Amino acid sequence: MDYKKLIIRGISYSQTQSGAYALLLEDEESNIKLPVVIGNFEAQSISLGLEKDIHPPRPLTHDLFTKFVTSTNYTLESVIIYQILDGVFFSNINFKNKETEEELILDARTSDAVAMAVRFDAPIFTTKQVLSEAGILLELDVQPAYQDAEPESEAETDSLSHLSIAELNALLENAVRDEDFDAALEIQEEMKKRNKKIE
C-alpha cells in the first residue's frame, strides 16, 4: 500500500473538546494536516518524548514500555494510522526483533502509538484514504511540537525572564522532581531562548 509519511507539527489545546489536546500531524508531500484529539497525559508524554533532555524521576508508562521493548531485543520500526471510523483513528505499531527479524504488529490508540514512535525516532505513516477523509489544508505558523501550545501570558513569560540561569536550573530541577512537566517545558523554552541569544 502507498503510505504517506507524517511529521508532528504541533500540539495545542483542542477547540472542540474541553480538557483535550489536538495533535497536528502533517503529510510531508501535500502539507495536508491530520488533527488527532488526544488526552492530557498522552499530550504530555509525546511532548516529553520529543524533548530529549527532560527525564522524569520515575518512568512514565510509555517510557516503561519502551524499556520493555528494547530489553526483549525488539525495536519499533514504524507506526501506521490505517483507518478512521466515526471520528476515531486506528493505528498499528510495527515492531521487529533485532536478531530473528521477526515482525510483531500491535493495535494501539493513535496517541499511544505516536508517544512510542517519538521515543524510537520511528516514522509515522498513514493512507491516502485517511488523509482524504480526515485531512485539512491549513497554512499555519505552528510552534515547535514539543512546546506546550497554551498561550503564555506576558506575566508568565516575564516571571521567568528576570531569573538567572542558576535560578532557572533550580526551578527546572524542582519541576521535574514534582513531575510538573508543563512548567519544566516552559522553563526549558526560556533557557533555549537565552542560549540562542548567546550564540
N, C-alpha and C positions, 0 to 999 in steps of 0.2 A: 504494500500500500504506500501511496505517496504521502509521507508525513511532512508537516510544516514545523520548522523549529521555532520555538517561542523563547523570548527573553523576558526577564522580570523588569517591568518598567516602573513599578511603584506599589506602595501600599498606602491606602488612605481610608478615612472613616467612610463607611457606607452611607450613601444618601438615602437609601431605600429601607434599610433595616437598622433599628436602634441597637447600639451596643456591638454592632458587627463592623467588619472592615471589608474593603474591596481590594483584592489582589489584582493588579493590572498586568496581564501578560500580553506580549506583542509579537506578531509574526514578523520575522526578520525581513522577509521579502516585500510584503504588501503594506506593512505598518498597520495592519488591522489589529485592533486591541480586543482582548478577551477578558472581560471583567468577571472575577470569581468572588462571590461573597464568602468570607471566612470568619471564624470566631476570633476573639481577642487572644486566646492562648496560642492559636496557630499563627496569627499575625506576628506575635512576639517571637515565636520560635523561628519563623522564616527570617525575621529581621536579625536575630542573633546568629543564625546560620550564615547570613551574608556578611555580618560584621565579625570577621575572624578574630579580632583582638579582645573581645569581651568573653570571658569564661565564667559562667555562674559557679558558685561554690559547690553546688551539688548538681549532678547531671539532670537535665530535663528529659522528658520521655523520648523525644527524637534523638537526643544525644545518647541515651541508653541503648536505643535500638540500633543506632549507628555502630556503637561499640560491639554489640552482639553480632551484627552482620560481618564486621571486619574480623572478629575473633573466630568466626566459623569459616574464614577464608573466602568469603564472598565479597563482591563489590557491586555497587549499584551502577548499572550500565545506562539506564535511561528511564524516563517517565513518559507515559503516553496518555494524554487526555483523549479518550476514544469515542465518547458519546455524551450527549446532553439530553436528558429526559425530564420533562416537566420542570425545567429550570435547574436541575441537579446535574453536575458534571460527574462522569465516571472515569476513573483513571486506573492504569496498571503501573506497578513498579517492576522493572525488569532487572533481575539480579543474575550474576554469573559467578560460578566458582572459579577461582584463580587457577586451581590445579587441574580439576577434571573438565573444565569448560562447560559443566552442566548449567543449564539455564533454569531459572525459577521466576515465575510471573505471579505477583500477588495483586489482588484487587485492593484498592485503597481510596479513601477520600482524597480529593484533589489537593486539599490544604495539607494533609499529611504527606502526600507524595512529593509536593513541592518542598516542604520542610526537610524531607530526606534528600532530595536532589541537590539542594544547596550545600548540604554537608559533604556530599561526594563530588561536588562540581560536575554533576551529571547533566546532560542535555534534557530539555523538556520539549516534547513534540505534541502535535495534535493533528487532526484530519481536516481536509478541506471542508467536509460536511459540518463539523463542529464550528469551524470558522465562519461558514456561511450562515449557520443557524444562530450563533450567539455573538459573532464578532461585530465590532463597531469601528468606524473610521473616525478617529479624533486626532486633531492636531493639538497636542498638549505640551506644555512646558512642565514635565514631570520631574519632581525632586528625586534624588537617588533612592533606590528601592529600600535600602536599609534605614532610611530616615523616617522616623515617626511622622506621619503626614498631618497630624493635627497642627493647625496653625499656631505658632507660638505668639504669645502677646509680647509687646515691646518690653513690658515689665519683666517677663521671664527671661528674655534674652539679655536685658540689662543686668539682671541679678547675677548672671554668670560672667558678663563681660568685665566687671570690675574686680573679679577674683584673680589671684596669681595662679601660675601653673601648679605650684605646690598645693595650693588650696583646692584647685580643680582635681588634682590627683587624689587628694584625701577624700573629696566628695565622691569621686568615681569608685574608690575602694569601698566606701560605705554603701553606695547604691548597689554595687554588685553583691556585697555581703548580705544586704537586706532583700536581694532579689527584686529590686526596683529597676527593671531593665529599661523602662521608658526614660527615667531620669538619667540612667547611665548612658544611653544613646545620645541624649540631649547634651550631656557634659562632654562626651567624645566629639560631638559635632563642633562645639565651641573650641575644643583643643585643636581640631583639624583646621578650623578657620585661622587660628593663630599660627599654626605651622606653615600654612600656605603664605601668610604674610611675611614670615621669617625667610622662607625660600625666595 
